[in-house]
Amino acid sequence: MRTVFFGTPELAVPIADAVHARHGVSAVVCQPDRPKGRSGRPSPPPVKVWAQERGIPVLQPETPNTESFVLALRDLRPDMCVVAAYGRLVKQVLLDIPPLGWLNVHPSLLPRWRGPSPIQTAVLEGDAETGVTIMRMTLEMDSGDLLAQQRTVILPEETAEDLTGRLAVLAAEMMPDQMDRVLDGTAVFTPQDPGRVTYCKMFRKNHGYIRWDGSARRIHNRVRACVPWPAAQTLYKGQVCRILATRPESGEAGAAPGTVVEAAADTLRVATGDGILAILRFQAPGKKPLDMADFLRGHSIRPGERFEDIPDAD
């Protein structure tokens, strides 16, 4: 079977590897190289690096919905296209090319969290579980009929980065078997329940801006959801600082939200709108991330001092 794999970020690499091991990947389609880091030099997407290491042809259209790319995909003569975090919608003329259709991986339990940030949103919203869905690709984003789902618990301290890695492994375990079902004619597709659809937005930098009048649990979830990007952020003495690990605690702080109520040897405790937030890992402007114990050895933060909201918090 000739398979063309569409994917861009690190999440897609284990899936591409599993598909290649079982069925072979004839070509890879990913987004163009983008500037990265302080140098601003173009950096290849992880899936491109994976493909080049294996001598697999790579196509990187700025958009796939052009006549030239339609012709290029037809020339590849795919039997099936597999999509994992490609990051672009495709038109019907492309969907019609492979006779066995397109299979798409989505890291949520559809129809919950259709959209571009299902992992971060599940963590932010405090979901107890999530999972991986494999579905038929259609014109409308994440609306295709369901082929398979696998559930997993979201651990209480798990970050979006950690969860992404686990879901990538889970998807890699699932996809080759589901491709086999399509190939041998045993696949059964189930329409999504329109009454259960929820949507998530693209994560922006301001998703990391902490609102101290929220609950300690909500802020803790925001911190977890924003690892590794955009990182939870707050103002301290007028400068933007990052809060990288926390623990929500119950109890009344007896102080305004954002007020430091305790500076212990290894923890900073801050009042919130509901409960207390223990800050465990912190990054000052222009400095490297530090566990709070290490940070407090070189910096003095006293009870009564305030963390402030950054304007335009989401």
N, C-alpha and C positions, 0 to 999 in steps of 0.2 A: 504494500500500500504506500502510495506517495503522500506524504504529510508535509504541509507547510505550517510552521509554528509562528504565531504572532505573539510577541511578548517583549517587554522592555526592562523592568527592574529586577532586582535580586530575587524577589518573590517568585519570579517566573523560571529561574534557573533550574531548581530541582525538578520542576514539572517538565521542562524541556528535556532534561537528562533522562527522566523516566520514559517519556514518549520515544526518545531516540533509541533507548536500550531495547524496547519492545518492538517498535514499528519502524524505526528510522525516521529521521527528519531530513527532507530533501532540500529545504531552504528555510531561512528565518527572516521574518519581517519585524523590525523594531523602529522606534523613533530615532531621529537623527542624533548625532553626538551633540551634547550641550555643554556650555561653559560650567566649570566646577571649581570650587575652592577660590582662594584669594588670587591665584594667577589668572583666573578667567579662561584658561585654556580648555578647548573642547575635550570632553571625556566620553569614551564610548560607553553605551549602556551595558550592564552586566550580561544580558543575553547575547549581545554582539560579541563580547569577549569569549563567552562560552562557545559560540558557533565557530569563531575564527580558530580557536584552539583545536577544533575537530575538522577543520577544512570544509565547513558547511557554508554555502553561499548566503550572503546577507544583503537584504534590501532595506533601505532606510528612507522611504518617501516622507516628505514633510507632511503630506496628507495622502492617504491611500485612494481617495476618491477622485482620481484623475484618469483620463483616457490612457495615458502612458502606463500607469500602474496596473490598470485593468488588463492591458495587453501583456504586461510582464507576468502577472499571475496566471493568465491563461497559458502562456508559454511554459510555465512550470508544470502544468497538467496535474494539479493535486487531486487526489481522491477525497481527501478530507483536510480541513483547516482546523487547527486547535489554537485557542486564544487564552492567554493568561496575562492579565494586566498589560495589555498592549497600549491602552491609553487613547485610542481613537475609535470613533464610530465608522462603520463601513456601510456603503450603499447596497441596494438590492442586487445590482449588476455583479458585485463581487460575491455576495452570498449565493448567487446562482451558479457559480463556477464549479465548485467541487461536487461531484455526484452524491457523495455521502454526507454533504453538508458541513456545518461548522459546529464544533463543541467549544463552549466557553466555561472557564473556571471563574467562580465568584466567591470571595472569602466571607460569606455570610450565609445564613439560613434563609434564602429567598422564600417569600417575597419581602422579608424584613431587610432593610437597609440596601435597597437599590441605590446605585450611585457610586461616586469615585472614592469614598473614604469609609467603607464599611467596617474595617478593623478599628480605626481610631474612634469612630462613632460608637461602636459597641462598647468599647472601654469607657469612653466619656459618659455614656448614658448608664453605666453601671450594670450592663447586661450580665446575667449569670452564666449564659452559655452563648456560643456562636457555632460556626462550622464552615464547611465547604459545600458549595453547590456546583454540580456540573449540569449544564443546560444546553439546549439548542440556541444558537445565535440567531437573533432576529433584528429587524431594523430599530425597534424601540429598545433603549438601553435597559439591559438586565430583565427583560420581560419575557424571555423565551420559555418554552415548556421545560419542565424539570426532568432530568434523567436520573440523577442520584444525589443524595445528601448524606453527610456524615457530621454528627454533632460532637462538640467538645466543650468542657467546662472552661470558663475564663477564671483563672486563679486570682485570688484577692489582691495580690501585689504584682500581678503580671502587667508589663508594659505593652504598648502597641508593637514595639520592636520584637519583644519576646514572642508575642502571639503571632505576629507575621511569620516568624520562622517556623513555628509549630504548624500553622495552617498550610504553609508551602509544602512541608513534608507530607501532611495529610493529603493534599491535592495530588502530589506526585504518586502516592500509593493508589489513589483512586482512578486517575485518568486512563492508564493503559487498559484496565479492565473494562471501562466504559466504552473505550474505542473498540474493543473486541466485540462488545454487545452490538454496537452499530454495524460492525463489519459482518457479523454472522446473522443479523436480522432479528435478534432477541431483545433489542432495546425497546423500552416502553416509556414514552414521554407523557408527563402529566402537566396540564395547564396550571399556572399559578392562580391562587385565590385572590381576586382583585380586592376583596374586602380586607385583606391583611397586609396590603402594600404599605411600606414606609420608605422614606427617602433620606439619603444623607447628602450633605454638601461637600464641595471641595474644601479640604482643610487649608486655611490661610494662616498667615503669621499671627493674626489677632485671635485665633483660636487658643493660643497659648497665654493670652493675657489673663491674669488671675483677677477675679472679683472677690474681694475679701468678705463681702456681705453674703456670699454663698455659704453653704454648709461645708464643714471640714471634709465630709465624704465627697461632695461634688468637686471641691478643689483637688483632693487626692486623686480622683478619677481623671481630672484634667491633666494633672502632672503625668500620670501614667500614659494617657492618650497621646501626649505630645513628645514622647521619647521615640525616636531620636530628634524628630523635627515637628514643630518649630521650637520646642522646649517651653515649659511653663515659665512665664516671666512676670516680674513685679518691679516696682520702683522702691529703691531704698536710698534715702538722701538725694533724691533727684536722678539717680542713675539706674539703668535697667540691669537687673540681676536675674539669673536663672535659678529656678528651684527644680531639682532633678530627682529627688526621692523624698517621700513623705510618709506619714502615718496618721490617719485620723483618730482622734481620741474624743471620748464623750466628756460631758461635764460643762459647767458654766465658767467662762473665762472671767467674767466680771469686768470686761474692758471692751472698748470699741473694736470692731473688726479691723484686722491688720496690725493690732497692737501686740508687741512682744510681751508675753506674760511670764516667761521663764527662759533663762539662758543657762542650761545645765552643761555638764562637761562635754557631752556628745550630742546634744539635741537642743534645738531652739523651738520653743512652743509659742504659737501665735494664735490670737483670738480670731474667730471667724463668726459668720452670722449664726452658726449653729455648731457648737462644739469647738474643739481646739485642734490645730494642725501642728504636728511635730515635724519639723524640717530636718531631714537626715543627710541630705547632700545638696551642695550649694555652689554656685559659680558667680563670682564677682566679675564686673566688667573687665575684659582684657586678661583675665586670669584663667587658670585651668580649673576644672571641676574638682571639688574637695569634699570628702566626708565632713560633716559638720564639726566633729571633734577636731579635725585638723584645721578647719577654717577658724574656729573660735580660739585656737592657740595663738593665732597671729592677728586676730581682729577682735575688737571689743564691741559687742552688741548688747545693750542693757535693756532690762524690762522697762516698759514705758515708751521705747522707741517704736516707730511705725513703719510698716510697709504700706505703700500706696498703690491704688489701681492705676494701670496705664490707660489713658483715654482710648475709647473705641474698642473696649473689650467686647468679644463676641457674646 
